[in-house]
Amino acid sequence: MTGPSTVDGLPAAVLWDMDGTLLDSEKLWDIPLGEFSRKLGAPLAESTRTAMIGSNVPTSMRLLYAGAGVVPTDDDITAAVDWVRARMLELFETRLVFRPGAPEALRAVRATGLPVALVTSTERVLTEVALDTIGRHHFDVIVCGDEVDGRNKPLPDPYLRAAELLGVDPTACLAVEDSLTGTAAAVAAGCTVLVVPCEVDVEPGPRRVLRDSLVGLDEALLRDLVTAGWQDRVP
């Protein structure tokens, strides 16, 4: 089957998600989100936390307030975002760890010479701290959650923006995601998606290739993923 143009059978670019994909950081987000929910007088429900995965902080705080049965003002949301951001800065500076296989996968992708982007719902100020752990040299472009005019995942805009900055066709790109929200965004942008679930299951679907981990992600596997991801495209 013929797919979008590639570079020698490889994707035109690789677009990485961050939280839950490269970093085992969703568990860190549990800490301030749970603490703030208790400040509102209610424990953080599992269903509410699950709905937050892959979204940006303002959206998560609205979900948190709704789960606690509290109607916030705009000022409440702003203050909550500031509180969670400050708490996460502390955690990002001291407790970030990679997901299994992530450092090796980053190096293998970089070695192909393909354009590479980081596409995250996390704000720039936190992402910059995380990059001290991940390594900025792995990416040509970084698109953060506060840089897409509020059109965050699951909308396709973050991935479309990354492809635009790299000068590539998004339908020829491979995105790497862990969540339902992020996968929906990448699929909507036209990408093939390598899905490595972390905190929540992601069901099979069009242009999705599921794996248990990033272990073994190399140039040969990238070629296989391109082929597998195009099998359900309309020729």
N, C-alpha and C positions, 0 to 999 in steps of 0.2 A: 504494500500500500504506500502511496506517495503522501508524505506529510509536508509541513512547512519546511522551508529551507534550513539546512543544518550545516555545520562545519565538519566535514568528513565523518558524517554519521553521529556526531555529538550534538547536544543542544546548542543553540546560539548563545546562551548564557545560563548561568545557574543563579537562582534567586533564593537566598536562605532566609527563613524565619529565625527568630532568636529564642524567645522564652519557650521552654519545653522541647525545642528542636535541637539547638546547639547547647543550650544551658539548661540544667535541671533546676530552673528558677521558679517554676510555677509553685513549688512547695514554699519558696520564700514569700511569694505574694500571699499565701494563706495566712502568714503571720500578721501583717498590718491589717488586712481585710477582716480577719477574725477579731482582732483587737478593736477595730473601729466599730464593727457590728455590735460588740458587747458594750461599747460606749453608748450606743443607741438603745441599749436595753434588750437586745435579742441575740442569740447565737447565730452565727452564719450558717444558713441551711445549705446542705450539700447541693441541692438543685440550683440555688442562687449562685453558689461558687462555680458550678459547672457552666452555667450560662455566661459567666464572666471570662472564661478561658479564651484567649485569642483576641479579646476586645481591648480598647484603650481604657485609661484610668477614669476619665469622666463618665463613660458609659457604665463601667463597673460600679462606680459610686452611686449612680442612679438605681442600678439593680440592687445594690446593698440597702439603700434607703427603702426601696419598695419592699424588699424582703423583711425589713424590720417594721414595716407598717407605718413608716414616718414619711410625711410629705415635705421635701426639702425646698428651700428657696435657692435661687441661683447663688447667693452668697454662701449658703450651706455647702453646696457642691464644690465651690471654689475652695473653701476652707478644708473640706474633706480631702480633696485632691492634694492640696499642699501638705496636709498631715501625712497622708499615705506616701507621697513622694519623699518627704524627709525621712520617714522610717525605712523606705526601700533603699535610699542612698546608704544608710548605715549597713543594711544587709548585703547590698551589692558590693560594698567595699571590703567585706570580710567573709562572706559565706557562699560565693558563687562557685559552682562546680560544673564541669562539662557533662553532657549526656554521653553514654557509651559510644565510642568510635568517632565522636565529633572532631577532636583535634586531627586525627589521621585523615578523616574525610575532607576537612578543610584544606589540608596540605595537598591531598591528591587532586582535588578540584583545581586548586591554584596551579598545580604543576601542568595541567592541560593547556594553560594559556588562555582559557575561555574568559570572557567578561564575567564578573561576579558581583552580586549586590547583596546587601543585608536589607531585608524588608520587615520591619518590626512595628508592632502597635505601641511599643514602649516609647516614652518621650525621649527627646534628644539628650537631656541632662542625665538621665539614668543610663541610656545607651552608651554614652561616652565613658561612664564608669565601667560598664560591662565590657567595653572594647579593650580595657586594660587587661582583662582576662582572656578574651577571645583572640585579640590581635587585629589591629586595623589593617595590617598589610594583606589580609586575606580578601579585602573588598575594594572594588573600584568605585562603588556608589553605595551610599547608606541613606535609606528612606525611613524616617521615624514617624511615630504615631501623631505627633503634633505638627507635621509638615505636609499634610494632605487636606487642609481646609475642612477638617471634621469628617471627611469621607473615608472613614477607616474600614478595615476589615469588619464584616464580610463583603463590603463593596470592593470592586476590583481596582479602585484608584491607586492604592499603594503599589501594586504590582505593575499596573500600566505606567505609573510614574517611573519606576525603576527601569523598565524596559526602554522608555523614552530616553532617560538619561544615559543609558548604555548604548543607545542607537540600534536596538535590535527589535525584531518582531516578537511580541509577547507570546504568540502562538507557537514559536519555535523555542521557547524557554522551558527549562525545568525548574519548578519551584520545589522547595523542601519544607514540609510543614508537619505539625503534630496535631492540630486541633480542627474541629469542625468549622469554626469561624474562619481560620486561615485557609483551609482547604477550599471553602466556598469562594473566598476572594480570589485565590489563584485560578481556580477553574473558570470563574466569571471573566477573568482577564484573558482566558484562552490558553493558559499554560498547561503543560503536563505536570502532574504533582506526584512527587515521591512523598508518601505519607508514612511517618513513623510515629504512631500514637504514643502519647505520654500519660496524661492524666485522664483522658476520656477516649472511648473507642470512636473510630471513624469508619463508617460503613463503606464498602466498595462502591464504585460509581464511575461514570465516564471520566476519562483522563486521569484516573487515580491509580497509582501502583503502591500497594501497601507492603511494608517491610517491618520486621520486629525491631531493628536498630540500624544505626549508621555504620556499623562494623562491616568492613569489606567494600565500602563505596569507593570505587576507583574508576579509571577511564573505561575499562571494559564494561563495568556495570552501568556507567552512564549511557553507553551505546545501547545496552539491553533495555534500559528504562525508556529511552526515546522510542525504540521499536514497540515495546509493550504499551506505552502511553498513546500511541497512534492507532492501535488496533481497533479502537471503537470510534475513530473519527470518520466523518463522512468524506469519502474520497472525492 
